[in-house]
Amino acid sequence: MQRGDEVLEIFLEETAERLDSIESGLLRLETCGLDCSQETINSIFRDAHSVKAGSNLLKLTNVEDLAHKLENVLEMIRKQKISPSEIIVTACLESVDKLRELIENVERSETISTRLHKHMLEAAVQKTLDGE
């Protein structure tokens, strides 16, 4: 195994764990909303940030782009610009599922469309900001 393959394997393993952690954090957030501890929200955000940063280093631009959109939504929750409403949490969970698909098919991840998931995140934020 070459060094690059080893780094990729570690990234994939850690990212799978982080995505599980983000998912369980989002499910917790859905039940407690803004009453969740700041640590819960920060933890979800940090995991999304780590996925984004790692994918950037490995030049997995599709993974990085979707993780970045997810991170932006989580940052808005963290700064209490939006609440973790059902539509927000659902869009985030759908994005986590898509990120999982991307890392499970990393060799072809750049050809898998994430347009729908990025749009879902943007639409959920817009609806929340519009008060719908």
N, CA, C and O atoms as CSV, one atom per row, in Angstrom:
chain,resi,resn,atom,element,x,y,z
A,1,MET,N,N,0.840,-1.181,0.000
A,1,MET,CA,C,0.000,0.000,0.000
A,1,MET,C,C,0.884,1.242,0.000
A,1,MET,O,O,1.827,1.351,0.784
A,2,GLN,N,N,0.565,2.167,-0.885
A,2,GLN,CA,C,1.337,3.399,-0.963
A,2,GLN,C,C,0.842,4.393,0.083
A,2,GLN,O,O,-0.265,4.279,0.610
A,3,ARG,N,N,1.688,5.353,0.359
A,3,ARG,CA,C,1.371,6.366,1.375
A,3,ARG,C,C,0.040,7.068,1.095
A,3,ARG,O,O,-0.764,7.232,2.012
A,4,GLY,N,N,-0.211,7.485,-0.148
A,4,GLY,CA,C,-1.448,8.165,-0.514
A,4,GLY,C,C,-2.672,7.304,-0.242
A,4,GLY,O,O,-3.697,7.793,0.232
A,5,ASP,N,N,-2.552,6.007,-0.550
A,5,ASP,CA,C,-3.659,5.078,-0.307
A,5,ASP,C,C,-3.929,4.954,1.189
A,5,ASP,O,O,-5.079,4.872,1.621
A,6,GLU,N,N,-2.871,4.940,1.960
A,6,GLU,CA,C,-2.987,4.827,3.411
A,6,GLU,C,C,-3.701,6.047,3.989
A,6,GLU,O,O,-4.577,5.913,4.844
A,7,VAL,N,N,-3.329,7.230,3.523
A,7,VAL,CA,C,-3.947,8.473,3.978
A,7,VAL,C,C,-5.431,8.475,3.600
A,7,VAL,O,O,-6.282,8.851,4.407
A,8,LEU,N,N,-5.732,8.055,2.380
A,8,LEU,CA,C,-7.117,7.998,1.922
A,8,LEU,C,C,-7.930,7.027,2.780
A,8,LEU,O,O,-9.058,7.330,3.168
A,9,GLU,N,N,-7.358,5.869,3.072
A,9,GLU,CA,C,-8.052,4.876,3.907
A,9,GLU,C,C,-8.381,5.436,5.292
A,9,GLU,O,O,-9.484,5.247,5.804
A,10,ILE,N,N,-7.415,6.121,5.882
A,10,ILE,CA,C,-7.625,6.720,7.206
A,10,ILE,C,C,-8.726,7.782,7.119
A,10,ILE,O,O,-9.607,7.850,7.976
A,11,PHE,N,N,-8.660,8.607,6.073
A,11,PHE,CA,C,-9.680,9.635,5.879
A,11,PHE,C,C,-11.071,9.002,5.757
A,11,PHE,O,O,-12.022,9.462,6.389
A,12,LEU,N,N,-11.184,7.965,4.956
A,12,LEU,CA,C,-12.486,7.324,4.736
A,12,LEU,C,C,-13.037,6.734,6.031
A,12,LEU,O,O,-14.227,6.851,6.325
A,13,GLU,N,N,-12.160,6.105,6.792
A,13,GLU,CA,C,-12.559,5.507,8.066
A,13,GLU,C,C,-13.017,6.584,9.054
A,13,GLU,O,O,-14.073,6.464,9.675
A,14,GLU,N,N,-12.208,7.634,9.186
A,14,GLU,CA,C,-12.551,8.724,10.114
A,14,GLU,C,C,-13.807,9.460,9.667
A,14,GLU,O,O,-14.630,9.854,10.493
A,15,THR,N,N,-13.952,9.643,8.363
A,15,THR,CA,C,-15.118,10.354,7.848
A,15,THR,C,C,-16.388,9.555,8.088
A,15,THR,O,O,-17.424,10.131,8.422
A,16,ALA,N,N,-16.328,8.253,7.926
A,16,ALA,CA,C,-17.502,7.411,8.199
A,16,ALA,C,C,-17.924,7.575,9.660
A,16,ALA,O,O,-19.114,7.675,9.959
A,17,GLU,N,N,-16.953,7.602,10.562
A,17,GLU,CA,C,-17.251,7.799,11.990
A,17,GLU,C,C,-17.814,9.200,12.248
A,17,GLU,O,O,-18.757,9.365,13.022
A,18,ARG,N,N,-17.237,10.191,11.601
A,18,ARG,CA,C,-17.722,11.566,11.776
A,18,ARG,C,C,-19.152,11.723,11.250
A,18,ARG,O,O,-19.973,12.403,11.867
A,19,LEU,N,N,-19.443,11.099,10.122
A,19,LEU,CA,C,-20.799,11.187,9.567
A,19,LEU,C,C,-21.810,10.529,10.501
A,19,LEU,O,O,-22.923,11.029,10.663
A,20,ASP,N,N,-21.426,9.405,11.116
A,20,ASP,CA,C,-22.300,8.764,12.114
A,20,ASP,C,C,-22.530,9.713,13.291
A,20,ASP,O,O,-23.645,9.826,13.802
A,21,SER,N,N,-21.474,10.384,13.707
A,21,SER,CA,C,-21.550,11.317,14.824
A,21,SER,C,C,-22.430,12.528,14.463
A,21,SER,O,O,-23.238,12.973,15.279
A,22,ILE,N,N,-22.271,13.052,13.255
A,22,ILE,CA,C,-23.102,14.171,12.797
A,22,ILE,C,C,-24.567,13.744,12.781
A,22,ILE,O,O,-25.445,14.476,13.237
A,23,GLU,N,N,-24.813,12.550,12.252
A,23,GLU,CA,C,-26.189,12.056,12.160
A,23,GLU,C,C,-26.832,11.934,13.544
A,23,GLU,O,O,-27.954,12.399,13.747
A,24,SER,N,N,-26.133,11.315,14.490
A,24,SER,CA,C,-26.721,11.167,15.825
A,24,SER,C,C,-26.873,12.530,16.495
A,24,SER,O,O,-27.831,12.747,17.237
A,25,GLY,N,N,-25.951,13.441,16.248
A,25,GLY,CA,C,-26.054,14.796,16.791
A,25,GLY,C,C,-27.247,15.539,16.226
A,25,GLY,O,O,-27.952,16.238,16.954
A,26,LEU,N,N,-27.479,15.390,14.918
A,26,LEU,CA,C,-28.632,16.044,14.284
A,26,LEU,C,C,-29.945,15.493,14.827
A,26,LEU,O,O,-30.898,16.241,15.044
A,27,LEU,N,N,-29.989,14.193,15.043
A,27,LEU,CA,C,-31.206,13.584,15.588
A,27,LEU,C,C,-31.471,14.096,17.006
A,27,LEU,O,O,-32.620,14.313,17.391
A,28,ARG,N,N,-30.403,14.285,17.772
A,28,ARG,CA,C,-30.525,14.849,19.116
A,28,ARG,C,C,-30.997,16.309,19.021
A,28,ARG,O,O,-31.851,16.754,19.787
A,29,LEU,N,N,-30.424,17.028,18.073
A,29,LEU,CA,C,-30.762,18.432,17.858
A,29,LEU,C,C,-32.233,18.594,17.463
A,29,LEU,O,O,-32.887,19.566,17.840
A,30,GLU,N,N,-32.727,17.639,16.711
A,30,GLU,CA,C,-34.122,17.692,16.269
A,30,GLU,C,C,-35.074,17.634,17.464
A,30,GLU,O,O,-36.142,18.248,17.442
A,31,THR,N,N,-34.687,16.899,18.501
A,31,THR,CA,C,-35.567,16.765,19.661
A,31,THR,C,C,-35.407,17.908,20.659
A,31,THR,O,O,-36.385,18.314,21.287
A,32,CYS,N,N,-34.203,18.430,20.813
A,32,CYS,CA,C,-34.011,19.483,21.827
A,32,CYS,C,C,-33.932,20.883,21.238
A,32,CYS,O,O,-34.006,21.861,21.982
A,33,GLY,N,N,-33.783,21.007,19.921
A,33,GLY,CA,C,-33.756,22.318,19.280
A,33,GLY,C,C,-32.697,23.235,19.856
A,33,GLY,O,O,-31.578,22.813,20.148
A,34,LEU,N,N,-33.063,24.487,20.014
A,34,LEU,CA,C,-32.099,25.465,20.539
A,34,LEU,C,C,-31.835,25.274,22.028
A,34,LEU,O,O,-30.974,25.941,22.601
A,35,ASP,N,N,-32.592,24.344,22.664
A,35,ASP,CA,C,-32.330,24.022,24.076
A,35,ASP,C,C,-31.163,23.049,24.222
A,35,ASP,O,O,-30.726,22.771,25.339
A,36,CYS,N,N,-30.658,22.530,23.106
A,36,CYS,CA,C,-29.491,21.642,23.150
A,36,CYS,C,C,-28.310,22.420,23.713
A,36,CYS,O,O,-28.229,23.644,23.605
A,37,SER,N,N,-27.415,21.679,24.307
A,37,SER,CA,C,-26.222,22.348,24.830
A,37,SER,C,C,-25.392,22.883,23.655
A,37,SER,O,O,-25.394,22.323,22.559
A,38,GLN,N,N,-24.700,23.965,23.920
A,38,GLN,CA,C,-23.828,24.549,22.898
A,38,GLN,C,C,-22.768,23.533,22.483
A,38,GLN,O,O,-22.327,23.527,21.334
A,39,GLU,N,N,-22.362,22.680,23.412
A,39,GLU,CA,C,-21.353,21.662,23.114
A,39,GLU,C,C,-21.860,20.672,22.065
A,39,GLU,O,O,-21.098,20.246,21.197
A,40,THR,N,N,-23.147,20.302,22.141
A,40,THR,CA,C,-23.731,19.398,21.142
A,40,THR,C,C,-23.652,20.030,19.759
A,40,THR,O,O,-23.225,19.397,18.794
A,41,ILE,N,N,-24.068,21.282,19.680
A,41,ILE,CA,C,-24.052,21.996,18.396
A,41,ILE,C,C,-22.616,22.162,17.900
A,41,ILE,O,O,-22.341,21.958,16.718
A,42,ASN,N,N,-21.709,22.529,18.787
A,42,ASN,CA,C,-20.298,22.698,18.396
A,42,ASN,C,C,-19.686,21.388,17.916
A,42,ASN,O,O,-18.903,21.376,16.966
A,43,SER,N,N,-20.038,20.302,18.563
A,43,SER,CA,C,-19.501,18.995,18.196
A,43,SER,C,C,-19.934,18.599,16.781
A,43,SER,O,O,-19.125,18.104,15.996
A,44,ILE,N,N,-21.195,18.817,16.463
A,44,ILE,CA,C,-21.707,18.508,15.113
A,44,ILE,C,C,-20.965,19.370,14.095
A,44,ILE,O,O,-20.527,18.882,13.053
A,45,PHE,N,N,-20.833,20.641,14.408
A,45,PHE,CA,C,-20.137,21.577,13.521
A,45,PHE,C,C,-18.688,21.143,13.289
A,45,PHE,O,O,-18.216,21.131,12.152
A,46,ARG,N,N,-17.981,20.788,14.370
A,46,ARG,CA,C,-16.559,20.384,14.253
A,46,ARG,C,C,-16.408,19.153,13.363
A,46,ARG,O,O,-15.482,19.076,12.556
A,47,ASP,N,N,-17.317,18.196,13.511
A,47,ASP,CA,C,-17.237,17.003,12.664
A,47,ASP,C,C,-17.429,17.361,11.191
A,47,ASP,O,O,-16.710,16.854,10.329
A,48,ALA,N,N,-18.390,18.228,10.902
A,48,ALA,CA,C,-18.614,18.650,9.509
A,48,ALA,C,C,-17.394,19.403,8.983
A,48,ALA,O,O,-16.990,19.220,7.835
A,49,HIS,N,N,-16.814,20.247,9.828
A,49,HIS,CA,C,-15.614,21.000,9.443
A,49,HIS,C,C,-14.458,20.047,9.132
A,49,HIS,O,O,-13.724,20.256,8.166
A,50,SER,N,N,-14.297,19.011,9.942
A,50,SER,CA,C,-13.218,18.040,9.725
A,50,SER,C,C,-13.400,17.277,8.414
A,50,SER,O,O,-12.428,17.008,7.709
A,51,VAL,N,N,-14.638,16.932,8.092
A,51,VAL,CA,C,-14.913,16.249,6.813
A,51,VAL,C,C,-14.528,17.178,5.660
A,51,VAL,O,O,-13.887,16.760,4.695
A,52,LYS,N,N,-14.927,18.434,5.778
A,52,LYS,CA,C,-14.606,19.413,4.729
A,52,LYS,C,C,-13.091,19.575,4.585
A,52,LYS,O,O,-12.562,19.528,3.475
A,53,ALA,N,N,-12.404,19.765,5.695
A,53,ALA,CA,C,-10.957,20.004,5.662
A,53,ALA,C,C,-10.196,18.801,5.095
A,53,ALA,O,O,-9.296,18.960,4.271
A,54,GLY,N,N,-10.566,17.605,5.543
A,54,GLY,CA,C,-9.893,16.396,5.052
A,54,GLY,C,C,-10.110,16.179,3.567
A,54,GLY,O,O,-9.187,15.804,2.843
A,55,SER,N,N,-11.336,16.416,3.113
A,55,SER,CA,C,-11.624,16.222,1.686
A,55,SER,C,C,-10.894,17.267,0.847
A,55,SER,O,O,-10.516,16.996,-0.293
A,56,ASN,N,N,-10.694,18.462,1.410
A,56,ASN,CA,C,-9.930,19.488,0.717
A,56,ASN,C,C,-8.487,19.036,0.528
A,56,ASN,O,O,-7.931,19.175,-0.561
A,57,LEU,N,N,-7.878,18.496,1.580
A,57,LEU,CA,C,-6.488,18.043,1.497
A,57,LEU,C,C,-6.313,16.937,0.466
A,57,LEU,O,O,-5.281,16.846,-0.199
A,58,LEU,N,N,-7.351,16.086,0.345
A,58,LEU,CA,C,-7.265,14.960,-0.596
A,58,LEU,C,C,-7.828,15.309,-1.974
A,58,LEU,O,O,-7.916,14.457,-2.858
A,59,LYS,N,N,-8.205,16.572,-2.135
A,59,LYS,CA,C,-8.729,17.069,-3.410
A,59,LYS,C,C,-9.991,16.327,-3.853
A,59,LYS,O,O,-10.190,16.066,-5.040
A,60,LEU,N,N,-10.837,15.993,-2.876
A,60,LEU,CA,C,-12.137,15.388,-3.157
A,60,LEU,C,C,-13.149,16.533,-3.185
A,60,LEU,O,O,-13.884,16.759,-2.224
A,61,THR,N,N,-13.166,17.248,-4.308
A,61,THR,CA,C,-13.903,18.508,-4.364
A,61,THR,C,C,-15.409,18.342,-4.193
A,61,THR,O,O,-16.054,19.216,-3.613
A,62,ASN,N,N,-15.976,17.271,-4.671
A,62,ASN,CA,C,-17.415,17.050,-4.527
A,62,ASN,C,C,-17.783,16.843,-3.054
A,62,ASN,O,O,-18.774,17.393,-2.573
A,63,VAL,N,N,-16.992,16.060,-2.355
A,63,VAL,CA,C,-17.204,15.829,-0.922
A,63,VAL,C,C,-17.015,17.146,-0.181
A,63,VAL,O,O,-17.829,17.513,0.666
A,64,GLU,N,N,-15.943,17.847,-0.503
A,64,GLU,CA,C,-15.640,19.110,0.166
A,64,GLU,C,C,-16.766,20.127,-0.022
A,64,GLU,O,O,-17.167,20.801,0.926
A,65,ASP,N,N,-17.267,20.230,-1.240
A,65,ASP,CA,C,-18.294,21.222,-1.551
A,65,ASP,C,C,-19.579,20.977,-0.754
A,65,ASP,O,O,-20.145,21.908,-0.182
A,66,LEU,N,N,-20.033,19.726,-0.721
A,66,LEU,CA,C,-21.253,19.415,0.030
A,66,LEU,C,C,-21.019,19.553,1.532
A,66,LEU,O,O,-21.879,20.067,2.249
A,67,ALA,N,N,-19.875,19.104,2.008
A,67,ALA,CA,C,-19.544,19.246,3.434
A,67,ALA,C,C,-19.477,20.724,3.825
A,67,ALA,O,O,-19.867,21.093,4.932
A,68,HIS,N,N,-18.988,21.559,2.923
A,68,HIS,CA,C,-18.907,22.997,3.176
A,68,HIS,C,C,-20.307,23.601,3.310
A,68,HIS,O,O,-20.551,24.417,4.198
A,69,LYS,N,N,-21.217,23.202,2.432
A,69,LYS,CA,C,-22.607,23.692,2.509
A,69,LYS,C,C,-23.242,23.258,3.834
A,69,LYS,O,O,-23.928,24.040,4.492
A,70,LEU,N,N,-23.001,22.006,4.211
A,70,LEU,CA,C,-23.526,21.493,5.476
A,70,LEU,C,C,-22.936,22.282,6.644
A,70,LEU,O,O,-23.653,22.673,7.565
A,71,GLU,N,N,-21.650,22.506,6.598
A,71,GLU,CA,C,-20.965,23.260,7.654
A,71,GLU,C,C,-21.555,24.667,7.775
A,71,GLU,O,O,-21.728,25.171,8.885
A,72,ASN,N,N,-21.865,25.302,6.647
A,72,ASN,CA,C,-22.442,26.650,6.672
A,72,ASN,C,C,-23.790,26.676,7.385
A,72,ASN,O,O,-24.076,27.597,8.151
A,73,VAL,N,N,-24.619,25.662,7.129
A,73,VAL,CA,C,-25.925,25.569,7.789
A,73,VAL,C,C,-25.720,25.364,9.292
A,73,VAL,O,O,-26.390,25.999,10.106
A,74,LEU,N,N,-24.810,24.493,9.646
A,74,LEU,CA,C,-24.531,24.226,11.061
A,74,LEU,C,C,-23.974,25.471,11.757
A,74,LEU,O,O,-24.254,25.714,12.931
A,75,GLU,N,N,-23.198,26.241,11.032
A,75,GLU,CA,C,-22.667,27.500,11.583
A,75,GLU,C,C,-23.812,28.471,11.874
A,75,GLU,O,O,-23.789,29.174,12.884
A,76,MET,N,N,-24.807,28.509,10.997
A,76,MET,CA,C,-25.964,29.392,11.211
A,76,MET,C,C,-26.748,28.954,12.457
A,76,MET,O,O,-27.245,29.792,13.210
A,77,ILE,N,N,-26.852,27.651,12.665
A,77,ILE,CA,C,-27.518,27.141,13.870
A,77,ILE,C,C,-26.683,27.521,15.094
A,77,ILE,O,O,-27.208,27.989,16.104
A,78,ARG,N,N,-25.391,27.310,14.980
A,78,ARG,CA,C,-24.464,27.592,16.074
A,78,ARG,C,C,-24.525,29.053,16.507
A,78,ARG,O,O,-24.450,29.361,17.696
A,79,LYS,N,N,-24.662,29.947,15.535
A,79,LYS,CA,C,-24.722,31.385,15.826
A,79,LYS,C,C,-26.154,31.857,16.057
A,79,LYS,O,O,-26.411,33.054,16.186
A,80,GLN,N,N,-27.086,30.901,16.108
A,80,GLN,CA,C,-28.509,31.150,16.356
A,80,GLN,C,C,-29.139,32.090,15.339
A,80,GLN,O,O,-30.034,32.870,15.666
A,81,LYS,N,N,-28.656,32.005,14.090
A,81,LYS,CA,C,-29.267,32.764,12.998
A,81,LYS,C,C,-30.497,32.028,12.476
A,81,LYS,O,O,-31.437,32.640,11.967
A,82,ILE,N,N,-30.472,30.696,12.613
A,82,ILE,CA,C,-31.633,29.871,12.271
A,82,ILE,C,C,-31.801,28.815,13.364
A,82,ILE,O,O,-30.854,28.480,14.076
A,83,SER,N,N,-33.010,28.306,13.480
A,83,SER,CA,C,-33.241,27.238,14.465
A,83,SER,C,C,-33.166,25.892,13.746
A,83,SER,O,O,-33.389,25.814,12.538
A,84,PRO,N,N,-32.854,24.846,14.487
A,84,PRO,CA,C,-32.766,23.512,13.889
A,84,PRO,C,C,-34.165,22.913,13.688
A,84,PRO,O,O,-34.530,21.921,14.318
A,85,SER,N,N,-34.928,23.537,12.801
A,85,SER,CA,C,-36.292,23.090,12.518
A,85,SER,C,C,-36.270,21.739,11.810
A,85,SER,O,O,-35.216,21.251,11.402
A,86,GLU,N,N,-37.438,21.155,11.675
A,86,GLU,CA,C,-37.541,19.855,11.008
A,86,GLU,C,C,-36.982,19.911,9.592
A,86,GLU,O,O,-36.264,19.004,9.172
A,87,ILE,N,N,-37.306,20.974,8.850
A,87,ILE,CA,C,-36.835,21.083,7.464
A,87,ILE,C,C,-35.315,21.221,7.400
A,87,ILE,O,O,-34.680,20.663,6.504
A,88,ILE,N,N,-34.733,21.953,8.335
A,88,ILE,CA,C,-33.277,22.125,8.378
A,88,ILE,C,C,-32.605,20.794,8.710
A,88,ILE,O,O,-31.671,20.376,8.026
A,89,VAL,N,N,-33.080,20.136,9.753
A,89,VAL,CA,C,-32.474,18.865,10.175
A,89,VAL,C,C,-32.627,17.817,9.078
A,89,VAL,O,O,-31.696,17.054,8.818
A,90,THR,N,N,-33.788,17.773,8.436
A,90,THR,CA,C,-34.006,16.798,7.353
A,90,THR,C,C,-33.034,17.038,6.197
A,90,THR,O,O,-32.441,16.092,5.679
A,91,ALA,N,N,-32.869,18.298,5.791
A,91,ALA,CA,C,-31.934,18.618,4.704
A,91,ALA,C,C,-30.502,18.239,5.091
A,91,ALA,O,O,-29.741,17.737,4.264
A,92,CYS,N,N,-30.148,18.481,6.348
A,92,CYS,CA,C,-28.806,18.114,6.831
A,92,CYS,C,C,-28.619,16.593,6.831
A,92,CYS,O,O,-27.578,16.093,6.406
A,93,LEU,N,N,-29.624,15.869,7.305
A,93,LEU,CA,C,-29.535,14.398,7.330
A,93,LEU,C,C,-29.428,13.823,5.918
A,93,LEU,O,O,-28.670,12.882,5.680
A,94,GLU,N,N,-30.191,14.393,4.985
A,94,GLU,CA,C,-30.107,13.947,3.586
A,94,GLU,C,C,-28.700,14.182,3.036
A,94,GLU,O,O,-28.174,13.364,2.282
A,95,SER,N,N,-28.103,15.305,3.420
A,95,SER,CA,C,-26.743,15.611,2.967
A,95,SER,C,C,-25.724,14.660,3.574
A,95,SER,O,O,-24.759,14.275,2.913
A,96,VAL,N,N,-25.932,14.282,4.821
A,96,VAL,CA,C,-25.052,13.297,5.465
A,96,VAL,C,C,-25.137,11.970,4.711
A,96,VAL,O,O,-24.117,11.324,4.468
A,97,ASP,N,N,-26.348,11.567,4.345
A,97,ASP,CA,C,-26.514,10.325,3.565
A,97,ASP,C,C,-25.783,10.413,2.231
A,97,ASP,O,O,-25.160,9.443,1.800
A,98,LYS,N,N,-25.854,11.565,1.578
A,98,LYS,CA,C,-25.171,11.742,0.289
A,98,LYS,C,C,-23.659,11.726,0.485
A,98,LYS,O,O,-22.934,11.154,-0.329
A,99,LEU,N,N,-23.178,12.352,1.561
A,99,LEU,CA,C,-21.735,12.317,1.843
A,99,LEU,C,C,-21.273,10.881,2.069
A,99,LEU,O,O,-20.189,10.495,1.632
A,100,ARG,N,N,-22.098,10.096,2.752
A,100,ARG,CA,C,-21.782,8.686,2.964
A,100,ARG,C,C,-21.647,7.967,1.622
A,100,ARG,O,O,-20.711,7.196,1.407
A,101,GLU,N,N,-22.592,8.231,0.731
A,101,GLU,CA,C,-22.542,7.622,-0.606
A,101,GLU,C,C,-21.256,8.022,-1.327
A,101,GLU,O,O,-20.625,7.194,-1.984
A,102,LEU,N,N,-20.875,9.276,-1.204
A,102,LEU,CA,C,-19.660,9.762,-1.871
A,102,LEU,C,C,-18.411,9.070,-1.343
A,102,LEU,O,O,-17.545,8.675,-2.124
A,103,ILE,N,N,-18.309,8.919,-0.021
A,103,ILE,CA,C,-17.085,8.292,0.497
A,103,ILE,C,C,-17.092,6.780,0.292
A,103,ILE,O,O,-16.033,6.162,0.185
A,104,GLU,N,N,-18.280,6.186,0.237
A,104,GLU,CA,C,-18.339,4.743,-0.038
A,104,GLU,C,C,-17.996,4.437,-1.491
A,104,GLU,O,O,-17.634,3.309,-1.825
A,105,ASN,N,N,-18.108,5.439,-2.349
A,105,ASN,CA,C,-17.784,5.313,-3.779
A,105,ASN,C,C,-16.742,6.365,-4.148
A,105,ASN,O,O,-16.856,7.048,-5.166
A,106,VAL,N,N,-15.717,6.479,-3.291
A,106,VAL,CA,C,-14.764,7.583,-3.414
A,106,VAL,C,C,-14.083,7.622,-4.782
A,106,VAL,O,O,-13.772,8.700,-5.288
A,107,GLU,N,N,-13.851,6.459,-5.379
A,107,GLU,CA,C,-13.159,6.437,-6.669
A,107,GLU,C,C,-13.967,7.102,-7.775
A,107,GLU,O,O,-13.400,7.533,-8.779
A,108,ARG,N,N,-15.284,7.193,-7.605
A,108,ARG,CA,C,-16.109,7.878,-8.604
A,108,ARG,C,C,-16.916,9.026,-8.003
A,108,ARG,O,O,-17.901,9.482,-8.584
A,109,SER,N,N,-16.483,9.481,-6.837
A,109,SER,CA,C,-17.237,10.518,-6.113
A,109,SER,C,C,-17.357,11.829,-6.896
A,109,SER,O,O,-18.326,12.570,-6.733
A,110,GLU,N,N,-16.377,12.104,-7.735
A,110,GLU,CA,C,-16.428,13.364,-8.494
A,110,GLU,C,C,-17.500,13.342,-9.581
A,110,GLU,O,O,-17.861,14.395,-10.108
A,111,THR,N,N,-18.011,12.170,-9.923
A,111,THR,CA,C,-19.026,12.076,-10.979
A,111,THR,C,C,-20.447,11.950,-10.421
A,111,THR,O,O,-21.413,11.923,-11.184
A,112,ILE,N,N,-20.576,11.872,-9.099
A,112,ILE,CA,C,-21.890,11.747,-8.464
A,112,ILE,C,C,-22.426,13.148,-8.189
A,112,ILE,O,O,-21.755,13.962,-7.555
A,113,SER,N,N,-23.625,13.423,-8.663
A,113,SER,CA,C,-24.198,14.759,-8.498
A,113,SER,C,C,-24.635,15.011,-7.053
A,113,SER,O,O,-25.258,14.163,-6.414
A,114,THR,N,N,-24.293,16.184,-6.566
A,114,THR,CA,C,-24.732,16.615,-5.232
A,114,THR,C,C,-25.601,17.863,-5.346
A,114,THR,O,O,-25.950,18.481,-4.340
A,115,ARG,N,N,-25.942,18.222,-6.561
A,115,ARG,CA,C,-26.702,19.454,-6.812
A,115,ARG,C,C,-28.013,19.493,-6.022
A,115,ARG,O,O,-28.343,20.513,-5.418
A,116,LEU,N,N,-28.755,18.389,-6.025
A,116,LEU,CA,C,-30.032,18.330,-5.310
A,116,LEU,C,C,-29.839,18.580,-3.814
A,116,LEU,O,O,-30.608,19.316,-3.196
A,117,HIS,N,N,-28.821,17.971,-3.249
A,117,HIS,CA,C,-28.590,18.090,-1.804
A,117,HIS,C,C,-28.145,19.501,-1.412
A,117,HIS,O,O,-28.547,20.018,-0.369
A,118,LYS,N,N,-27.322,20.109,-2.246
A,118,LYS,CA,C,-26.917,21.492,-1.978
A,118,LYS,C,C,-28.133,22.410,-2.079
A,118,LYS,O,O,-28.296,23.332,-1.280
A,119,HIS,N,N,-28.975,22.148,-3.062
A,119,HIS,CA,C,-30.192,22.950,-3.229
A,119,HIS,C,C,-31.131,22.765,-2.031
A,119,HIS,O,O,-31.723,23.730,-1.549
A,120,MET,N,N,-31.262,21.525,-1.556
A,120,MET,CA,C,-32.127,21.260,-0.396
A,120,MET,C,C,-31.656,22.056,0.829
A,120,MET,O,O,-32.473,22.622,1.556
A,121,LEU,N,N,-30.363,22.095,1.047
A,121,LEU,CA,C,-29.827,22.861,2.181
A,121,LEU,C,C,-30.143,24.348,2.023
A,121,LEU,O,O,-30.595,25.004,2.962
A,122,GLU,N,N,-29.897,24.863,0.824
A,122,GLU,CA,C,-30.155,26.288,0.568
A,122,GLU,C,C,-31.634,26.613,0.715
A,122,GLU,O,O,-31.989,27.626,1.319
A,123,ALA,N,N,-32.502,25.763,0.168
A,123,ALA,CA,C,-33.950,25.993,0.230
A,123,ALA,C,C,-34.461,25.929,1.672
A,123,ALA,O,O,-35.318,26.718,2.069
A,124,ALA,N,N,-33.928,24.983,2.447
A,124,ALA,CA,C,-34.336,24.839,3.842
A,124,ALA,C,C,-33.955,26.094,4.629
A,124,ALA,O,O,-34.745,26.590,5.432
A,125,VAL,N,N,-32.760,26.599,4.400
A,125,VAL,CA,C,-32.317,27.811,5.090
A,125,VAL,C,C,-33.206,28.980,4.673
A,125,VAL,O,O,-33.648,29.756,5.519
A,126,GLN,N,N,-33.468,29.107,3.375
A,126,GLN,CA,C,-34.279,30.221,2.891
A,126,GLN,C,C,-35.688,30.185,3.482
A,126,GLN,O,O,-36.213,31.211,3.915
A,127,LYS,N,N,-36.296,28.996,3.497
A,127,LYS,CA,C,-37.637,28.859,4.079
A,127,LYS,C,C,-37.628,29.232,5.560
A,127,LYS,O,O,-38.554,29.875,6.054
A,128,THR,N,N,-36.577,28.824,6.256
A,128,THR,CA,C,-36.464,29.124,7.682
A,128,THR,C,C,-36.295,30.631,7.884
A,128,THR,O,O,-36.927,31.215,8.764
A,129,LEU,N,N,-35.452,31.252,7.077
A,129,LEU,CA,C,-35.233,32.696,7.195
A,129,LEU,C,C,-36.491,33.486,6.823
A,129,LEU,O,O,-36.753,34.553,7.378
A,130,ASP,N,N,-37.271,32.939,5.866
A,130,ASP,CA,C,-38.526,33.585,5.465
A,130,ASP,C,C,-39.647,33.361,6.458
A,130,ASP,O,O,-40.727,33.938,6.334
A,131,GLY,N,N,-39.380,32.508,7.458
A,131,GLY,CA,C,-40.362,32.252,8.505
A,131,GLY,C,C,-41.468,31.284,8.125
A,131,GLY,O,O,-42.551,31.303,8.709
A,132,GLU,N,N,-41.187,30.442,7.145
A,132,GLU,CA,C,-42.211,29.466,6.712
A,132,GLU,C,C,-42.119,28.181,7.500
A,132,GLU,O,O,-42.900,27.258,7.268
